[in-house]
Amino acid sequence: MEQLTDLKAILHSKRANIYYLERCRVMQKDGRVLYLTEAKSENRYWNIPIANTSCLLLGTGTSITQAAMRMLAQAGVLVGFCGGGGTPLLMANEVEWLTPQSEYRPTEYLQGWMQFWFDDVKRLQVAKQFQLARMHYLQTLWGKDRDLKAEGFDSTNPTVRSALSNSANKINVAQKISYLLQCEAQLTKKLYKFAANVTQYGDFTRGRDNNDTANAFLNHGNYLAYGLAATTLWVLGIPHGFAVMHGKTRRGALVFDVADLIKDAIILPWAFIAAKENATEQEFRQQCLQAFTDHKALDFMIEQVKAVALRTDWDINVCGVETL
């Protein structure tokens, strides 16, 4: 069996794989973690490269052995149970993350987080910083991704530029978290409308219970982003309850705050593109995972959280961040 140090040789920010599995059994065999699928004539085993995996989503009809969980924990892989297609079966459900236990995770990031978290003003500054970083990421990604630009998702488009600029101006003058949440909702609504127009999707209303294809893909993709966010926070040793925006309404809300850094830039456009092309869930999922890798999404999330946790210049107003 591999040693613990060998299993953690690849940094989480550099790991390539997120797995969604259904109708299979995850087990340990010969020092490896495998998943078993049953065929009519034979059983098939497939290897999971756990040292290069950030998180594992277990969907409908899955089971996992204690031995496999032990190896996944040693490799620092987050494991979550979810409904079919990577999203909950019920709206009230959330992915329940089983985080690997380690006494040797870093403490400096949690200590840094606690230095600002109990101060309402500083927590508001961090929420602003996250929202501005989210828009800069979208602006950069939509400005260079050839596939997205070919589909009409271009950050130089006047509609997109106007929406980002107006939202940034509102964020910079925000005095309350509730106002920031309104700004976030307004920007995302404009991006939904833009996406529906450029893909000729037709009328679109966002709703987690809506059964249309774009909403289903958005639900699916968002949970992939939540997997990256949960991985980010586990790597840095910061509990999910210390949110900066969604804390009053959602349990484990820091996962949602961190996932928001990349959702609009990656999940939103590909959900509408996949809906236009009548893609399968697997094809959409593969596209999202490839985009995460191409644009170093996990790296970006980790660096943003680290920058906040290690920040020392709290007397300098974060509103000095360049306006889009």
C-alpha positions as CSV (number, residue, x, y, z in Angstrom):
1,M,0.0,0.0,0.0
2,E,1.2,3.5,-0.8
3,Q,2.5,5.6,2.1
4,L,0.6,8.6,3.3
5,T,3.2,11.0,2.0
6,D,3.1,9.4,-1.5
7,L,-0.7,9.8,-1.7
8,K,-0.5,13.5,-0.9
9,A,2.3,14.2,-3.3
10,I,0.1,16.2,-5.8
11,L,-1.2,19.5,-4.4
12,H,-4.9,19.8,-4.4
13,S,-4.8,22.9,-6.6
14,K,-3.0,20.8,-9.3
15,R,-5.2,17.7,-9.1
16,A,-7.1,16.9,-12.4
17,N,-10.0,14.8,-11.4
18,I,-13.5,15.1,-10.0
19,Y,-15.5,11.9,-10.3
20,Y,-19.3,11.4,-10.3
21,L,-20.2,7.8,-10.0
22,E,-23.6,6.0,-10.0
23,R,-24.8,2.4,-9.9
24,C,-21.5,1.0,-8.8
25,R,-19.6,-0.1,-5.7
26,V,-16.4,1.7,-4.6
27,M,-13.8,-0.6,-2.9
28,Q,-10.2,-1.1,-2.1
29,K,-8.4,-3.9,-3.9
30,D,-4.6,-4.6,-4.0
31,G,-3.8,-1.3,-2.6
32,R,-5.9,0.7,-5.0
33,V,-9.4,2.3,-4.9
34,L,-11.6,0.9,-7.7
35,Y,-15.2,1.1,-8.6
36,L,-17.1,-2.0,-9.7
37,T,-19.8,-2.1,-12.3
38,E,-22.0,-5.2,-13.0
39,A,-22.5,-6.3,-16.5
40,K,-24.6,-9.2,-17.7
41,S,-21.7,-11.6,-18.3
42,E,-19.0,-10.2,-16.0
43,N,-18.1,-7.6,-13.4
44,R,-15.8,-4.7,-14.5
45,Y,-13.3,-2.9,-12.3
46,W,-12.1,0.6,-13.0
47,N,-9.2,2.3,-11.2
48,I,-9.6,5.7,-9.5
49,P,-6.3,7.6,-9.4
50,I,-6.9,8.9,-5.9
51,A,-3.6,10.8,-5.6
52,N,-4.7,13.0,-8.5
53,T,-8.4,13.3,-7.4
54,S,-9.8,16.3,-5.6
55,C,-13.4,15.1,-4.8
56,L,-15.7,12.1,-5.4
57,L,-19.4,12.4,-5.8
58,L,-21.5,9.3,-5.2
59,G,-24.8,9.3,-6.9
60,T,-27.8,7.0,-7.2
61,G,-27.2,3.3,-6.5
62,T,-23.7,3.6,-5.1
63,S,-22.0,2.1,-2.1
64,I,-18.5,2.4,-0.7
65,T,-16.4,0.2,1.6
66,Q,-14.7,1.2,4.8
67,A,-11.3,0.2,3.3
68,A,-11.9,2.5,0.3
69,M,-12.9,5.4,2.6
70,R,-9.7,4.9,4.6
71,M,-7.5,5.2,1.5
72,L,-9.5,8.2,0.2
73,A,-9.0,9.9,3.5
74,Q,-5.3,9.2,3.4
75,A,-5.1,10.8,0.0
76,G,-7.1,13.8,1.1
77,V,-10.0,13.2,-1.3
78,L,-13.4,14.7,-0.3
79,V,-16.3,12.3,-0.6
80,G,-19.9,13.5,-1.1
81,F,-23.3,11.7,-1.5
82,C,-25.7,13.3,-3.9
83,G,-28.8,12.6,-6.0
84,G,-28.9,11.5,-9.6
85,G,-26.8,13.5,-12.1
86,G,-24.8,15.1,-9.3
87,T,-27.7,17.1,-7.8
88,P,-30.0,16.4,-4.8
89,L,-33.1,14.4,-5.3
90,L,-35.0,16.9,-3.1
91,M,-34.6,20.7,-3.1
92,A,-33.9,20.7,0.6
93,N,-31.1,18.2,0.3
94,E,-27.5,19.3,0.2
95,V,-24.4,17.3,-0.7
96,E,-23.1,16.0,2.6
97,W,-19.3,16.2,2.5
98,L,-17.3,13.7,4.4
99,T,-14.0,15.5,4.9
100,P,-10.8,13.5,5.6
101,Q,-9.6,13.9,9.1
102,S,-6.0,15.0,9.6
103,E,-4.3,16.6,12.6
104,Y,-1.6,18.1,10.4
105,R,-3.6,20.5,8.2
106,P,-2.4,24.1,8.3
107,T,-3.9,26.3,11.0
108,E,-2.6,29.7,9.8
109,Y,-5.5,30.2,7.4
110,L,-8.2,29.5,10.0
111,Q,-6.4,31.8,12.4
112,G,-6.2,34.5,9.8
113,W,-9.9,34.0,8.9
114,M,-10.9,34.5,12.5
115,Q,-9.0,37.8,12.8
116,F,-11.6,39.5,10.5
117,W,-14.6,37.2,10.7
118,F,-16.1,38.6,13.9
119,D,-15.8,42.2,12.6
120,D,-18.9,43.2,10.5
121,V,-17.0,45.8,8.6
122,K,-14.1,43.6,7.7
123,R,-16.4,40.7,6.8
124,L,-18.2,43.1,4.4
125,Q,-14.9,44.1,2.8
126,V,-14.1,40.4,2.2
127,A,-17.5,39.8,0.7
128,K,-16.8,42.8,-1.7
129,Q,-13.4,41.4,-2.6
130,F,-14.9,38.0,-3.5
131,Q,-17.6,39.6,-5.7
132,L,-15.0,41.8,-7.5
133,A,-12.7,38.8,-7.9
134,R,-15.6,36.8,-9.3
135,M,-16.3,39.5,-12.0
136,H,-12.6,39.9,-12.9
137,Y,-12.4,36.1,-13.4
138,L,-15.4,36.1,-15.7
139,Q,-14.1,39.1,-17.6
140,T,-10.7,37.4,-18.1
141,L,-12.1,34.0,-19.0
142,W,-14.7,35.2,-21.4
143,G,-12.0,37.4,-23.0
144,K,-9.7,34.5,-23.9
145,D,-11.7,31.3,-24.1
146,R,-12.0,30.7,-27.9
147,D,-14.8,28.2,-27.5
148,L,-17.0,30.5,-25.4
149,K,-16.2,33.5,-27.7
150,A,-17.3,31.4,-30.7
151,E,-20.7,30.8,-28.9
152,G,-21.1,34.6,-28.3
153,F,-19.8,34.7,-24.7
154,D,-17.3,37.6,-25.1
155,S,-16.5,40.0,-22.2
156,T,-16.0,42.8,-24.8
157,N,-19.7,42.6,-25.7
158,P,-21.3,45.9,-24.7
159,T,-24.1,44.1,-22.7
160,V,-21.6,42.1,-20.6
161,R,-19.3,45.1,-20.1
162,S,-22.2,47.3,-19.0
163,A,-23.5,44.6,-16.6
164,L,-20.1,44.1,-15.0
165,S,-19.3,47.7,-14.7
166,N,-22.6,48.7,-13.1
167,S,-22.4,45.8,-10.7
168,A,-18.8,46.7,-9.7
169,N,-19.8,50.3,-9.0
170,K,-22.7,49.1,-6.8
171,I,-20.5,46.7,-4.9
172,N,-17.9,49.4,-4.2
173,V,-20.5,51.6,-2.4
174,A,-22.3,48.8,-0.6
175,Q,-22.7,49.2,3.1
176,K,-24.6,46.0,3.9
177,I,-24.4,42.3,3.0
178,S,-28.0,42.3,2.1
179,Y,-27.3,44.9,-0.6
180,L,-24.4,42.8,-1.9
181,L,-26.7,39.8,-2.2
182,Q,-29.1,42.0,-4.3
183,C,-26.2,43.1,-6.5
184,E,-25.1,39.5,-7.0
185,A,-28.7,38.4,-7.9
186,Q,-29.1,41.3,-10.3
187,L,-25.9,40.6,-12.1
188,T,-26.6,36.9,-12.4
189,K,-30.1,37.6,-13.7
190,K,-28.6,39.8,-16.5
191,L,-26.1,37.1,-17.4
192,Y,-28.9,34.6,-17.6
193,K,-30.8,36.8,-20.0
194,F,-27.6,37.4,-22.0
195,A,-26.9,33.7,-22.2
196,A,-30.5,32.9,-23.2
197,N,-30.2,35.5,-26.0
198,V,-26.9,34.5,-27.5
199,T,-27.8,30.8,-27.5
200,Q,-31.4,31.5,-28.7
201,Y,-32.7,29.5,-25.8
202,G,-35.9,31.5,-25.5
203,D,-37.7,32.5,-22.3
204,F,-35.7,31.5,-19.3
205,T,-36.5,31.7,-15.6
206,R,-34.0,30.4,-13.1
207,G,-35.5,27.9,-10.6
208,R,-33.9,24.9,-9.0
209,D,-37.2,23.0,-9.4
210,N,-37.7,24.0,-13.0
211,N,-37.5,21.0,-15.3
212,D,-36.1,22.7,-18.5
213,T,-32.7,21.6,-19.7
214,A,-30.7,24.8,-18.9
215,N,-31.9,24.8,-15.3
216,A,-31.1,21.1,-15.0
217,F,-27.5,21.7,-16.3
218,L,-27.1,24.7,-14.0
219,N,-28.1,22.6,-11.0
220,H,-25.7,19.9,-12.1
221,G,-22.8,22.2,-12.8
222,N,-23.2,24.2,-9.6
223,Y,-22.7,21.1,-7.5
224,L,-19.4,20.4,-9.4
225,A,-18.4,24.0,-8.3
226,Y,-19.5,23.2,-4.7
227,G,-17.1,20.2,-4.8
228,L,-14.2,22.4,-5.8
229,A,-15.2,24.9,-3.1
230,A,-15.4,22.3,-0.4
231,T,-12.0,20.9,-1.5
232,T,-10.5,24.4,-1.3
233,L,-11.8,25.0,2.3
234,W,-10.7,21.5,3.4
235,V,-7.2,22.0,2.0
236,L,-6.9,25.3,3.9
237,G,-8.5,24.0,7.1
238,I,-11.3,26.6,7.2
239,P,-14.8,25.3,8.4
240,H,-17.7,25.8,6.1
241,G,-19.7,27.8,8.7
242,F,-17.6,31.0,8.6
243,A,-19.3,32.5,5.5
244,V,-19.0,36.1,4.5
245,M,-22.2,36.5,2.5
246,H,-24.7,33.5,2.6
247,G,-24.2,32.7,6.3
248,K,-27.6,33.8,7.5
249,T,-29.6,31.7,5.1
250,R,-27.5,28.5,4.4
251,R,-25.8,25.9,6.4
252,G,-22.2,25.4,5.5
253,A,-22.5,28.6,3.5
254,L,-18.8,29.4,3.0
255,V,-18.9,26.7,0.3
256,F,-21.4,28.7,-1.6
257,D,-19.4,31.9,-1.2
258,V,-16.3,30.3,-2.6
259,A,-18.1,28.5,-5.4
260,D,-19.6,31.8,-6.6
261,L,-16.1,32.8,-7.6
262,I,-16.3,30.6,-10.7
263,K,-19.9,29.7,-11.3
264,D,-21.0,32.5,-13.5
265,A,-17.7,32.4,-15.6
266,I,-17.8,28.6,-16.3
267,I,-21.0,26.9,-15.3
268,L,-23.5,29.5,-16.6
269,P,-22.4,29.7,-20.2
270,W,-21.7,26.0,-20.7
271,A,-25.2,25.1,-19.2
272,F,-26.9,27.2,-22.0
273,I,-24.5,25.9,-24.7
274,A,-25.1,22.3,-23.7
275,A,-28.9,22.9,-23.6
276,K,-28.7,24.4,-27.1
277,E,-26.7,21.4,-28.4
278,N,-29.0,18.8,-26.7
279,A,-25.9,17.5,-24.8
280,T,-26.1,14.6,-22.4
281,E,-25.4,15.1,-18.7
282,Q,-22.1,13.3,-19.1
283,E,-21.1,15.5,-22.0
284,F,-21.9,18.7,-20.1
285,R,-20.1,17.4,-17.0
286,Q,-17.0,16.6,-19.0
287,Q,-17.0,20.0,-20.5
288,C,-17.3,21.7,-17.1
289,L,-14.4,19.6,-15.7
290,Q,-12.3,20.4,-18.7
291,A,-13.0,24.1,-18.3
292,F,-12.0,23.8,-14.6
293,T,-8.7,22.4,-15.6
294,D,-8.0,24.7,-18.5
295,H,-8.7,27.8,-16.5
296,K,-7.2,26.6,-13.2
297,A,-10.4,27.1,-11.3
298,L,-9.3,25.3,-8.2
299,D,-6.0,27.2,-8.2
300,F,-7.9,30.5,-8.4
301,M,-10.3,29.6,-5.6
302,I,-7.5,28.6,-3.3
303,E,-5.4,31.7,-4.0
304,Q,-8.4,34.0,-3.4
305,V,-9.2,32.4,0.0
306,K,-5.5,32.3,1.0
307,A,-5.1,36.0,0.1
308,V,-8.0,36.9,2.4
309,A,-6.9,34.6,5.3
310,L,-3.3,36.0,5.2
311,R,-4.3,39.6,4.8
312,T,-2.8,42.1,7.2
313,D,-3.7,45.6,5.7
314,W,-7.2,45.8,7.2
315,D,-6.9,49.5,7.6
316,I,-6.9,49.9,3.8
317,N,-10.3,49.8,2.3
318,V,-10.9,47.0,-0.1
319,C,-12.9,49.3,-2.3
320,G,-9.7,50.5,-3.7
321,V,-9.8,47.5,-6.0
322,E,-9.9,48.6,-9.6
323,T,-13.4,49.0,-10.9
324,L,-14.3,47.0,-14.0
